Amino acid sequence: MNRIRSRLLPALAATVLALTACSSDPGTGTGAGKSADSNTAPVEIRWFCCLGTGEQAEQVKAQQKVVNDFNASQRKIKVSLEVVSYNNARDTLSTQIASGNGPDIAGPVGIGGAAAFHGQWLDLGPLIKESGFDLSPFAAGSVDLYKIGEVQEGIPFAIYPSMMFYKADMFEEAGLNEPPHKYGEKYKWPDGRESEWNYETLKELALKLTVDKNGKDATEAGFDPKNIVQYGFEPSRDDLRYQGAAFGAGTLDSGDGKTVKIPDSYADAWRYFYDGMWKDKFIMTGPVFETDQFNGEGAAFFSGHVAMSANFLWTTYGVAGAGKDWNLAAMPSHKGKTTSPTSADTFRILAKSKHPKEAFEFLSYLVGKASKELLTAYGAMPARTADQDAFFTTLATQFTNTVDWQVTKDSVQFADNPHSESHTTKYNQTITILGTYRSRWMTQPGLNMDDELAKLQKEIQTVWNG
Amino acid sequence: MTAIRTRRRIPMTLMARREARHGYLFILPWIIGFLAFTAIPMAATFVFTFLNISLNQQEPIAFVGLDNYRRLLGDEQAWSSLGVTFRFALLWLPVVIVVPFLLALAVNSKSIRGSSLMRVLLFMPYVVPFVASALIWQNMLVDNGWVNRALGWIGISPPSWLNDPTWVIPGLVMMGFWGLGAGIIINLAGLRGIPTELYDAARLDGAGWWRQLRHVTIPMMSPVLFYTMILAVVEVMQYFLVPLVLFNGTGDPAGATRFFNLYLYQTFFTYQEMSYGSTLAWLLFVITLVVTLLLFRVSRHWVHYAGER
């Protein structure tokens, strides 16, 4: 028995020691905001990706190179990159924050992604002031985009305007002229007639470009809606707010932070989307969207079976899948007003970061010296206006076809304001409800959209009231 | 006068005490793990239900009494999610209890040739990682997938399994068939454990296949069936992974796969409401506990333990 005890006790002691070692917090004692001097170990900064873009293999490679370059350039900060796929990123970050193990920097993160973590970002204002970071290369409006109340949560980095991606070969095949590239220009029909470039004109075009397996378009007698091989139009499907904002900027908040009001432009857009799927058939339904034939890497336009698609600049990552004849056109107007839903990504520092100064130093590097490399990888337009031409020159080399990138630059002036992803009361719950209705509309025919809109508003209001 | 019988504890010998001490020492790592990762977190979540902890809260943490429980009563989403879980349970429980039993009966039958091969084939899908099998099934169940093509060949107009709120639950049940291998093995072990004398006696009494099944096999298998039932109930209340993988936790289509556990997960990690999430977790725990206790209570009437005195 004594022999057993003599063996067990050291084993137990070793276990306790191991547990103690595991539970000790390496960060303890560093202190918030304390900087490491050259004699101590480098401060470790964790960069969390991907609440927005950044998870594609090439992007990860570019991000890792930026980290390696930064680490090699100095000795006081050591950055590590944590890549979590977009689908899991929000939950992972929540878990990390809840367990007191949050990263220092997160990004690139859009306005919506950041709104999901409202109140948890560091105010960069004092650090910008202290470090003398130059904000003058950015348009004042883009800097203010990241100002939530009195808190400057970010520095402009990347913008992604929406444009109309289209397949020129499909227009040619149908004997139709291509949609206008310049904002304000009218659409010219083959018979010489001119129409305002709005969503009604788009619908008229889309019907002609929706083709069944027998080659009949949706305006012809005998068109077979059950066997469509080419669709005329694909809206930005990911989020109902993007579709709404394409018809006119707005938010669900009536202004007092308590009352839900679906903007008229959103209601119009959602009716258009629903009727386009189930009545007019020029937009694919949810089940069709899920099929291999049409779901090309998450965006239907990439499948090469869609004639027009309103989408963000970031979709350039997979647009090559659509073939070699794609180009960009202006966003259509709705009730005389044109809107280009615009996404804007940047990097943010967590308010609970133990090393905000070092994190800001790395953030300055990301939005400064490393920005060109990263923006190219992300397919994002630089917020720094002076860098935009060079960016498009580089981006153009990725494609063999000639793309009218000027459309992208022109779209910026039609950015949605208020932004569709702006923070609202009970933001995350609101997004979930919108997602449920989006799924419902995509999968269920025969719904009365007036009732649906009333129900949606009521449901969100109930959550806001709670 | 009724005599009160008290059990007198027999004092432990020195040797027995020493052995007990060593026994405790051996299970100490487990006790530490249980306390650290189960008991204390459970107690903590119970305390959280009376607080207002949220990751994005601006106000300090405070005691809110029964506010979270009051909110739960009026939370339509919580009850609708519970409805999704119960609807799934209604379909899934009979399948997960009865089908493995029937398949085990078939494999155990002497009149079926190649039962060893069948056993292997039936168990094989179980070793495929769950996430991988869910993704395979996703591709099989899409509108132009293999399942619908097969249904089309035999003249059945196929449903949209993953996009139709009515058909998505049967679709998930179908996917679950891949996980029945363990149940089959458990049932098979139970069947092999039934003494053959009982069947010999039944046959002598003139019992045919059906009466042998009804009066010998099922009573003797009742502890195994009860065991699989308890496991299935606990499992169904925790059902979560497949809808999370297939629909990225969105509850699509139209909220039809927002199982209670998924809603709980969303409340914790998407909505970041730790206190309310804890309240939901406790509701789930209480429901599972009550159902399990009820099953144990009812089991007295139908579960037969051969060794019971």
Boltz contact constraints between the chains, C-beta under 6 A:
constraints:
  - contact:
      token1: [A, 8]
      token2: [B, 25]
      max_distance: 6.0
  - contact:
      token1: [A, 87]
      token2: [B, 248]
      max_distance: 6.0
  - contact:
      token1: [A, 91]
      token2: [B, 269]
      max_distance: 6.0
  - contact:
      token1: [A, 94]
      token2: [B, 269]
      max_distance: 6.0
  - contact:
      token1: [A, 94]
      token2: [B, 272]
      max_distance: 6.0
  - contact:
      token1: [A, 95]
      token2: [B, 269]
      max_distance: 6.0
  - contact:
      token1: [A, 97]
      token2: [B, 55]
      max_distance: 6.0
  - contact:
      token1: [A, 98]
      token2: [B, 55]
      max_distance: 6.0
  - contact:
      token1: [A, 118]
      token2: [B, 56]
      max_distance: 6.0
  - contact:
      token1: [A, 119]
      token2: [B, 56]
      max_distance: 6.0
  - contact:
      token1: [A, 119]
      token2: [B, 58]
      max_distance: 6.0
  - contact:
      token1: [A, 286]
      token2: [B, 163]
      max_distance: 6.0
  - contact:
      token1: [A, 287]
      token2: [B, 143]
      max_distance: 6.0
  - contact:
      token1: [A, 287]
      token2: [B, 160]
      max_distance: 6.0
  - contact:
      token1: [A, 287]
      token2: [B, 163]
      max_distance: 6.0
  - contact:
      token1: [A, 290]
      token2: [B, 142]
      max_distance: 6.0
  - contact:
      token1: [A, 291]
      token2: [B, 142]
      max_distance: 6.0
  - contact:
      token1: [A, 291]
      token2: [B, 143]
      max_distance: 6.0
  - contact:
      token1: [A, 291]
      token2: [B, 144]
      max_distance: 6.0
  - contact:
      token1: [A, 428]
      token2: [B, 270]
      max_distance: 6.0
  - contact:
      token1: [A, 428]
      token2: [B, 271]
      max_distance: 6.0
  - contact:
      token1: [A, 429]
      token2: [B, 271]
      max_distance: 6.0
  - contact:
      token1: [A, 435]
      token2: [B, 250]
      max_distance: 6.0
  - contact:
      token1: [A, 436]
      token2: [B, 254]
      max_distance: 6.0
  - contact:
      token1: [A, 436]
      token2: [B, 255]
      max_distance: 6.0
  - contact:
      token1: [A, 439]
      token2: [B, 252]
      max_distance: 6.0
  - contact:
      token1: [A, 439]
      token2: [B, 253]
      max_distance: 6.0
  - contact:
      token1: [A, 439]
      token2: [B, 254]
      max_distance: 6.0
  - contact:
      token1: [A, 440]
      token2: [B, 254]
      max_distance: 6.0
  - contact:
      token1: [A, 443]
      token2: [B, 163]
      max_distance: 6.0
  - contact:
      token1: [A, 443]
      token2: [B, 253]
      max_distance: 6.0
